[in-house]
Each structure stands twice: as C-alpha cells, then as structure tokens.
Amino acid sequence: MESTLETVFRMESARIIATVARIVRDVGIAEEIAQDALVAALEQWRRDGVPDRPGAWLTATAKHRAVDLVRRRETYARKLAEVGRSLPEESYDPEPSGPGDIDDDVLRLVFTACHPVLSAGARAALTLRLVGGLRTDEIARAFLVPEATVAARITRAKRTLAKAGVAFEVPYGEDRAARLGSVLEAVYLVFNEGYAATAGDDLLRPGLCEDALRLARGLAALMPGESEVHGLAALLELQASRAPARTGPDGRPVLLAEQDRRRWNRLLVRRGYAALARAGDGRAYGPYALQAAIAACHARAASYEETDWTTIAGLYGRLGELAPSPVVELNRAVAVSMAEGPAAALPLVDALAAEPALARYHLLPSVRGDLLARLGRSAEARAEFARAAELTRNERERTLLRGRERELGDGNA
C-alpha cells in the first residue's frame, strides 16, 4: 500500500500543491498541506483500502484542509472573496480532458516558482521539488551539490516568495516575458529528469515527461507568438517520441544506434515537426529550437546509419555559439565522430577533461570510452567505461556501462 501511495503522490503532487496554493496563496504552506494529506492517506488507506480515484482523494483532502486553514484566519472573509464563495463545492478531476489541455493551476505554480525574486538555482530547485515531485536528495544529485545546500535553497525560496507576497498567477505583459526564460528552463529540467533519471532503478520516469509535455503545450497555447516556446514544445515532443524504444522488455537502456525506430511514436514526431515549424525561420532559431532541429534530424533518418551527422554537428556548433556549454561541446564531439570519424573527435573530448562542470559527469568518460573502443584502444576504453559506471547514479546506466567494459575485456569491442 505504501508503494501505491508513493506512486500516486509522485504523479499527482504538482496538481495537489497547485490546487492548494491557489487557495492559501503560499507555496510553502501548500506543500505542507499536501504532505498532511499524504499522512492522512497512509492512515486511512491502510484501514479502508485504496480508493477508486486515489489522486482525487488526496486532492480533496488537501483542499478541505486548505479551506479550513483559510477559515481559521482572521482574514477569512477577504480570502474567501478572492477564491470564490463556491470553492468548497468545487469538483476536482485529476485527469485533464485532453493531452493538450492547459492545467492552469500547475502553470501558475511554475510561474510562481520561477519568480525573479529568487535566484536561478533556487528557481530550478523549487520547480523540481513542487512540479517534478523530486525529493531533496534527487535534486542534489541532479545538480551535483550537497543535499543540505538544496534543502536550504528550497526553504529560503519558499520564505522569500511568502515575504515578497508573490501572487499565485500566470503574469501578463513584461512580467511574463521576464520570467519566461526561467519557466522554459524549469520545464526542460523536469522533462530531462523524466527522460533520463539521475538516480534510481529505472532509466525513465514517464510521469515527469508527461507533466513537462503538458506544460510545454500549455505555454505554446498561452504564448503563440514566442518562438522559443514552440522550440521547447518541439524538442520535448520529438524526444518523447523515442521513449517506447529507449528501454528493452527487462528495462535495460537501448542505445540510439540499436533502437527499433518502428517503435518511435509517429504522432509525437508529427507534433514535433509542427511545433518546430511554428518556431519560425531556421536561421533565427533559439537554443531550444536548435535542439529540436537536431532531434528532427534523428527523427527523419530511416536508420542510425542514414542520420545526417554533418548537419547535426553544424547545429551543435550554432547551439554552442548561442548557449556555450561543455555539455553542448561534448554532444558536438559525438556528432563529429560520426561525421568524420573517432580520430577527429577525440581531441575535442580530451579538451573537455579539465572542465569543472564535467568533473563528475559520467557521460564524458562514457563518450571517450566509445571513441577509444572504435579506435581499437580497448584497454583505455575499458578504464573509461569503468570510471563512467562509478560516476553514474542510475542503476540501469551503470549496468549498461559495466556490460560494455566486460565486452571489451572479452575482446568484443
């Protein structure tokens, strides 16, 4: 029963917190009330069994507690007028009516968590906590910082929002534009954690991918004139299209070169193409649209061997100019290795070895190991795969990397 409750809460926590925050106008209090509802469920479900609609049960319980809290406040009359006198009778359906529907409360939650009164690190951590449902230790692993640092960031962020009296709303005009970059980054982070989990036993966390997709689609409907909003939506649609082929029947990761492209979701691919077209002229693409264009190159290729790696390398070059990052350079090196051979790419990867941001990044030795293996330098490649396996915190990836290390030891590069 505890595992069922944990799964339901992870899936529904963003909507529960968002619904409660709309009532109490404080994300910190909203999270506490959501946790109280979780404790209540643990007690009642153990006694009475899991209800037919567990997400709705948790939300209704949290909402009733929020209304009770508002009623106990001296300012009850004013607060009740703000949220509407019919609030206690509102119905709640945790299931959106369609995959493209805007979940207004969750959008409000994202814009609130990304308020400019917070630092960039605090915005990202708070969004992953409230919208992504990640634990503090999971966020710490994602950012390669101590857990205590993340906990302090989140606590300070909630206090700062409360002290500043930040409105729980989707802003308009210049205020919306000022927060948009942070909001897009936050949605991107939520999707990435779902697409390649930082830690744990599973490579994918589909619920996070679905939440991020829903938010990206909602933002695109809310802001149809913003090119990068469509670029992010296109990127997430195209990346999500590969999810069915990224793991085998036993849950093990399947590398891009080995994926059965017939399993890629063609509806999501078409949606990605359409969103990319709405992002405008390719010559003026922003960072998210450029990443979507790279994903589109993969989607258009009938097989791994037919991929236009030259174009992809060029797109990564443009991306590196717009948004310089050692991770972008590492990805460009991979594309160069496919377009020009591993010998051309190895110096690019070696140049990144001194980058502090990649010191604990498992994909750096993983990529270097692959290049060395393709060059026939098996002993060096084994050492790189062993180091990558030690650095990753995801069990599925660790198993894959150790498998590659063993294959090279057996002489089967």
C-alpha positions as CSV (number, residue, x, y, z in Angstrom):
1,M,0.0,0.0,0.0
2,E,2.9,2.4,0.8
3,S,4.4,1.9,-2.6
4,T,1.0,2.6,-4.3
5,L,0.6,5.8,-2.2
6,E,4.1,6.9,-3.1
7,T,3.5,6.4,-6.8
8,V,0.2,8.2,-6.7
9,F,1.6,11.1,-4.8
10,R,4.6,11.4,-7.2
11,M,2.1,11.5,-10.1
12,E,-0.3,14.0,-8.5
13,S,1.8,16.1,-6.2
14,A,2.2,19.0,-8.6
15,R,-1.6,19.3,-9.2
16,I,-2.3,18.9,-5.5
17,I,0.2,21.6,-4.4
18,A,-1.0,23.9,-7.2
19,T,-4.7,23.4,-6.3
20,V,-3.9,24.2,-2.6
21,A,-1.6,27.1,-3.4
22,R,-4.5,28.7,-5.3
23,I,-6.5,28.6,-2.0
24,V,-3.8,29.6,0.5
25,R,-1.6,31.7,-1.8
26,D,1.6,30.3,-0.3
27,V,3.5,27.5,-1.9
28,G,5.3,26.6,1.3
29,I,2.1,26.1,3.2
30,A,0.6,24.4,0.2
31,E,3.4,21.8,0.2
32,E,2.9,21.2,3.9
33,I,-0.8,20.6,3.5
34,A,-0.1,18.2,0.6
35,Q,2.2,16.3,2.9
36,D,-0.5,16.3,5.6
37,A,-2.9,14.8,3.1
38,L,-0.3,12.1,2.4
39,V,-0.1,11.2,6.1
40,A,-3.9,11.1,6.3
41,A,-4.0,8.7,3.3
42,L,-1.4,6.5,4.9
43,E,-3.6,6.1,7.9
44,Q,-7.0,5.7,6.2
45,W,-6.0,3.7,3.2
46,R,-4.3,1.1,5.4
47,R,-7.6,0.7,7.3
48,D,-10.1,1.1,4.4
49,G,-8.1,0.2,1.3
50,V,-7.0,2.4,-1.6
51,P,-9.9,4.4,-3.1
52,D,-11.0,4.1,-6.7
53,R,-9.6,7.5,-7.5
54,P,-6.6,8.0,-5.2
55,G,-5.5,11.2,-6.8
56,A,-8.9,12.8,-6.4
57,W,-9.0,11.6,-2.8
58,L,-5.6,13.2,-2.0
59,T,-6.6,16.5,-3.7
60,A,-10.0,16.7,-2.0
61,T,-8.4,16.0,1.4
62,A,-5.7,18.6,0.9
63,K,-8.3,21.1,-0.4
64,H,-10.6,20.7,2.6
65,R,-7.6,21.3,4.9
66,A,-6.7,24.4,3.0
67,V,-10.2,25.8,3.2
68,D,-10.3,25.0,6.9
69,L,-7.0,26.9,7.3
70,V,-8.3,29.9,5.4
71,R,-11.5,29.9,7.6
72,R,-9.4,29.9,10.7
73,R,-7.5,33.0,9.7
74,E,-8.7,36.4,10.8
75,T,-8.7,37.5,7.2
76,Y,-11.1,34.7,6.2
77,A,-13.8,36.9,4.6
78,R,-11.2,38.6,2.3
79,K,-9.5,35.4,1.4
80,L,-12.8,33.7,0.6
81,A,-13.9,36.5,-1.6
82,E,-10.6,36.2,-3.6
83,V,-11.0,32.5,-4.3
84,G,-14.8,32.5,-4.8
85,R,-17.6,31.6,-2.4
86,S,-18.3,28.3,-4.3
87,L,-14.8,27.0,-3.5
88,P,-15.8,24.3,-1.0
89,E,-18.2,22.8,-3.6
90,E,-15.7,22.8,-6.4
91,S,-15.2,19.4,-8.1
92,Y,-11.8,18.2,-9.0
93,D,-10.8,15.9,-11.8
94,P,-7.1,14.9,-11.7
95,E,-7.3,13.8,-15.3
96,P,-7.1,16.6,-17.9
97,S,-9.7,16.2,-20.6
98,G,-7.0,16.0,-23.3
99,P,-3.3,15.8,-23.7
100,G,-3.0,19.4,-24.9
101,D,-5.2,21.0,-22.3
102,I,-3.8,23.7,-20.2
103,D,-3.6,22.9,-16.5
104,D,-4.0,26.5,-15.2
105,D,-3.1,25.7,-11.6
106,V,0.2,23.9,-12.5
107,L,1.1,26.7,-14.9
108,R,0.6,29.2,-12.1
109,L,2.7,27.1,-9.8
110,V,5.6,27.1,-12.4
111,F,5.4,30.8,-12.9
112,T,5.4,31.4,-9.2
113,A,8.4,29.1,-8.6
114,C,10.2,30.9,-11.3
115,H,9.6,34.4,-9.9
116,P,12.7,36.7,-10.5
117,V,12.8,37.5,-6.8
118,L,14.5,34.0,-6.5
119,S,18.0,33.1,-7.7
120,A,18.3,30.9,-10.7
121,G,19.4,27.9,-8.6
122,A,16.5,28.4,-6.2
123,R,14.0,28.6,-9.1
124,A,15.3,25.3,-10.6
125,A,15.4,23.5,-7.3
126,L,11.9,24.7,-6.2
127,T,10.3,23.8,-9.6
128,L,11.8,20.3,-9.5
129,R,10.5,19.9,-5.9
130,L,7.0,21.3,-6.4
131,V,6.3,20.4,-10.1
132,G,8.6,17.5,-10.6
133,G,7.9,15.9,-7.2
134,L,11.6,15.1,-6.7
135,R,13.0,14.5,-3.3
136,T,15.7,16.8,-1.9
137,D,18.4,14.1,-2.4
138,E,17.3,13.5,-6.0
139,I,17.6,17.3,-6.8
140,A,21.0,17.4,-5.1
141,R,22.2,14.5,-7.3
142,A,20.8,16.2,-10.4
143,F,22.9,19.4,-9.7
144,L,25.9,17.6,-8.2
145,V,25.6,19.6,-4.9
146,P,25.2,18.6,-1.3
147,E,21.7,17.7,-0.1
148,A,21.9,20.3,2.6
149,T,22.6,23.0,0.0
150,V,19.4,22.1,-1.9
151,A,17.3,21.9,1.2
152,A,18.5,25.4,2.2
153,R,17.8,26.7,-1.2
154,I,14.2,25.4,-1.2
155,T,13.5,26.6,2.3
156,R,14.8,30.1,1.6
157,A,12.9,30.2,-1.7
158,K,9.6,29.4,-0.1
159,R,10.2,32.0,2.6
160,T,11.3,34.6,0.1
161,L,8.1,34.1,-2.0
162,A,5.9,34.4,1.1
163,K,7.8,37.5,2.4
164,A,7.5,39.2,-1.1
165,G,3.8,38.4,-1.3
166,V,4.3,36.9,-4.8
167,A,0.9,36.5,-6.4
168,F,-0.1,32.9,-7.4
169,E,-0.9,33.6,-11.0
170,V,0.3,33.5,-14.6
171,P,1.6,37.0,-15.1
172,Y,1.0,39.3,-18.1
173,G,3.0,41.6,-20.3
174,E,6.5,42.4,-19.3
175,D,6.4,40.4,-16.1
176,R,5.5,37.3,-18.1
177,A,8.3,37.9,-20.6
178,A,10.8,38.5,-17.7
179,R,10.0,35.1,-16.2
180,L,9.7,33.1,-19.5
181,G,13.3,32.0,-19.8
182,S,13.3,30.6,-16.2
183,V,10.0,28.9,-16.9
184,L,11.2,27.2,-20.1
185,E,14.4,26.1,-18.3
186,A,12.3,24.6,-15.4
187,V,10.0,22.7,-17.8
188,Y,13.1,21.4,-19.6
189,L,14.7,20.2,-16.4
190,V,11.5,18.4,-15.3
191,F,11.4,16.6,-18.7
192,N,15.1,15.7,-18.6
193,E,14.7,14.2,-15.2
194,G,11.9,12.0,-16.5
195,Y,13.7,11.2,-19.8
196,A,17.0,10.1,-18.1
197,A,16.5,9.8,-14.4
198,T,19.5,11.0,-12.4
199,A,19.3,8.1,-10.0
200,G,17.3,5.1,-9.1
201,D,16.5,1.7,-10.7
202,D,14.7,3.0,-13.8
203,L,16.0,4.9,-16.7
204,L,12.7,6.6,-17.4
205,R,10.2,8.4,-15.2
206,P,7.3,8.8,-17.7
207,G,5.1,10.8,-15.4
208,L,7.6,13.6,-15.3
209,C,7.9,13.6,-19.1
210,E,4.1,13.8,-19.5
211,D,3.9,16.7,-17.0
212,A,6.6,18.6,-18.8
213,L,4.9,18.0,-22.2
214,R,1.6,19.2,-20.9
215,L,3.2,22.3,-19.5
216,A,5.1,23.0,-22.8
217,R,1.9,22.6,-24.8
218,G,0.1,24.9,-22.4
219,L,2.8,27.5,-22.7
220,A,2.6,27.3,-26.5
221,A,-1.2,27.9,-26.4
222,L,-0.7,30.7,-23.9
223,M,2.1,32.5,-25.8
224,P,1.7,31.6,-29.5
225,G,4.0,34.4,-30.6
226,E,7.0,33.2,-28.7
227,S,9.4,31.3,-30.9
228,E,11.3,29.6,-28.1
229,V,8.1,28.3,-26.5
230,H,7.4,26.4,-29.7
231,G,11.0,25.4,-29.9
232,L,10.8,23.8,-26.4
233,A,7.5,22.1,-27.3
234,A,9.0,20.7,-30.5
235,L,12.1,19.4,-28.6
236,L,10.0,17.7,-25.9
237,E,7.6,16.1,-28.5
238,L,10.4,14.7,-30.5
239,Q,12.4,13.5,-27.6
240,A,9.3,11.9,-26.0
241,S,8.6,10.1,-29.3
242,R,11.6,7.8,-28.7
243,A,10.6,6.8,-25.2
244,P,9.0,3.4,-26.2
245,A,12.2,2.3,-27.9
246,R,14.7,3.5,-25.2
247,T,14.3,0.5,-22.9
248,G,14.0,-3.2,-23.6
249,P,11.5,-5.6,-22.1
250,D,13.6,-6.0,-19.0
251,G,14.0,-2.2,-18.5
252,R,17.6,-2.1,-19.7
253,P,18.6,1.0,-21.8
254,V,18.7,0.6,-25.5
255,L,21.2,2.9,-27.2
256,L,20.1,5.1,-30.1
257,A,22.0,3.1,-32.7
258,E,20.2,-0.1,-31.6
259,Q,16.7,1.3,-31.2
260,D,13.8,-0.1,-33.3
261,R,12.6,3.1,-34.9
262,R,9.3,1.5,-35.8
263,R,8.5,1.9,-32.1
264,W,9.0,5.6,-32.1
265,N,5.7,7.4,-31.6
266,R,4.9,8.9,-35.0
267,L,2.1,11.1,-33.7
268,L,4.6,12.8,-31.3
269,V,7.1,13.1,-34.2
270,R,4.4,14.9,-36.3
271,R,3.5,17.1,-33.4
272,G,7.2,18.0,-33.0
273,Y,7.6,18.9,-36.7
274,A,4.5,21.1,-36.5
275,A,5.8,22.9,-33.4
276,L,9.2,23.4,-34.9
277,A,7.6,25.0,-38.0
278,R,5.8,27.4,-35.7
279,A,9.2,28.3,-34.1
280,G,9.9,30.3,-37.3
281,D,12.8,30.6,-39.7
282,G,15.6,28.2,-39.0
283,R,18.1,30.9,-39.4
284,A,16.7,32.7,-36.3
285,Y,16.3,29.6,-34.1
286,G,17.0,30.0,-30.4
287,P,18.7,27.3,-28.2
288,Y,15.6,25.2,-27.7
289,A,14.6,25.3,-31.4
290,L,18.1,24.3,-32.4
291,Q,18.0,21.3,-30.1
292,A,14.6,20.5,-31.6
293,A,16.1,20.7,-35.1
294,I,18.8,18.2,-34.0
295,A,16.1,15.9,-32.7
296,A,14.2,16.3,-36.0
297,C,17.3,15.2,-37.9
298,H,17.3,11.9,-36.0
299,A,13.5,11.5,-36.5
300,R,13.8,12.0,-40.3
301,A,16.5,9.3,-40.6
302,A,15.2,5.9,-41.5
303,S,18.1,4.3,-39.7
304,Y,21.0,5.2,-37.5
305,E,23.4,4.8,-40.4
306,E,21.4,7.2,-42.6
307,T,21.5,10.1,-40.0
308,D,22.8,13.4,-41.3
309,W,25.6,13.8,-38.8
310,T,27.2,16.6,-40.7
311,T,24.1,18.8,-40.3
312,I,23.8,17.7,-36.6
313,A,27.4,18.7,-35.9
314,G,26.7,22.1,-37.6
315,L,23.6,22.6,-35.5
316,Y,25.5,21.8,-32.3
317,G,28.1,24.4,-33.4
318,R,25.4,27.1,-33.7
319,L,24.0,26.0,-30.4
320,G,27.4,26.4,-28.8
321,E,27.6,29.9,-30.0
322,L,24.2,30.8,-28.7
323,A,24.4,28.9,-25.4
324,P,28.0,27.9,-24.7
325,S,28.2,24.8,-22.5
326,P,30.7,22.0,-22.1
327,V,27.8,19.5,-22.5
328,V,26.9,21.0,-25.9
329,E,30.6,20.7,-26.9
330,L,30.6,17.0,-25.8
331,N,27.5,16.4,-27.9
332,R,29.1,18.2,-30.8
333,A,32.1,15.9,-30.5
334,V,29.8,12.8,-30.7
335,A,28.3,14.2,-33.9
336,V,31.8,15.0,-35.3
337,S,32.9,11.4,-34.5
338,M,30.0,10.1,-36.6
339,A,30.5,12.5,-39.5
340,E,34.4,12.5,-39.6
341,G,35.5,9.5,-37.5
342,P,36.6,9.0,-33.9
343,A,40.1,10.3,-34.5
344,A,38.7,13.7,-35.4
345,A,36.5,13.8,-32.2
346,L,38.9,12.5,-29.6
347,P,40.9,15.8,-29.3
348,L,37.6,17.7,-28.8
349,V,36.6,15.3,-25.9
350,D,40.1,15.5,-24.4
351,A,39.9,19.3,-24.4
352,L,36.9,19.0,-22.1
353,A,38.6,16.9,-19.5
354,A,39.6,19.9,-17.4
355,E,36.1,21.4,-17.4
356,P,35.0,21.6,-13.7
357,A,31.3,21.2,-14.7
358,L,32.1,17.8,-16.2
359,A,34.4,16.5,-13.4
360,R,31.6,14.2,-12.1
361,Y,29.6,13.9,-15.4
362,H,29.5,10.2,-16.3
363,L,28.9,10.8,-20.0
364,L,32.3,12.4,-20.5
365,P,34.3,9.1,-19.8
366,S,31.4,7.2,-21.5
367,V,31.9,9.1,-24.8
368,R,35.6,8.9,-24.5
369,G,35.4,5.2,-23.9
370,D,33.3,4.8,-27.0
371,L,35.8,6.7,-29.2
372,L,38.7,4.8,-27.8
373,A,36.9,1.5,-28.5
374,R,36.2,2.5,-32.1
375,L,39.9,3.3,-32.4
376,G,40.9,-0.1,-31.2
377,R,42.4,1.1,-27.9
378,S,40.5,-1.4,-25.8
379,A,42.4,-1.2,-22.5
380,E,42.0,2.6,-22.3
381,A,38.3,2.2,-23.3
382,R,37.7,-0.3,-20.5
383,A,39.1,2.1,-18.0
384,E,36.8,4.9,-19.2
385,F,33.7,2.8,-19.1
386,A,34.6,1.6,-15.6
387,R,35.0,5.3,-14.5
388,A,31.7,6.2,-16.1
389,A,30.0,3.3,-14.3
390,E,31.3,4.6,-11.0
391,L,30.1,8.1,-11.6
392,T,26.5,7.4,-12.7
393,R,23.8,7.1,-10.0
394,N,21.3,5.4,-12.3
395,E,21.4,1.6,-11.9
396,R,20.3,0.9,-15.5
397,E,23.1,3.0,-16.9
398,R,25.6,1.5,-14.6
399,T,24.7,-2.0,-15.8
400,L,25.0,-0.9,-19.4
401,L,28.4,0.7,-18.9
402,R,29.8,-2.3,-17.0
403,G,28.5,-4.5,-19.8
404,R,30.5,-2.5,-22.3
405,E,33.5,-2.8,-20.1
406,R,33.2,-6.6,-19.9
407,E,32.7,-6.9,-23.7
408,L,35.9,-5.1,-24.3
409,G,37.6,-7.3,-21.8
410,D,36.4,-10.3,-23.8
411,G,37.8,-8.8,-27.0
412,N,34.4,-8.0,-28.4
413,A,34.6,-4.2,-29.0
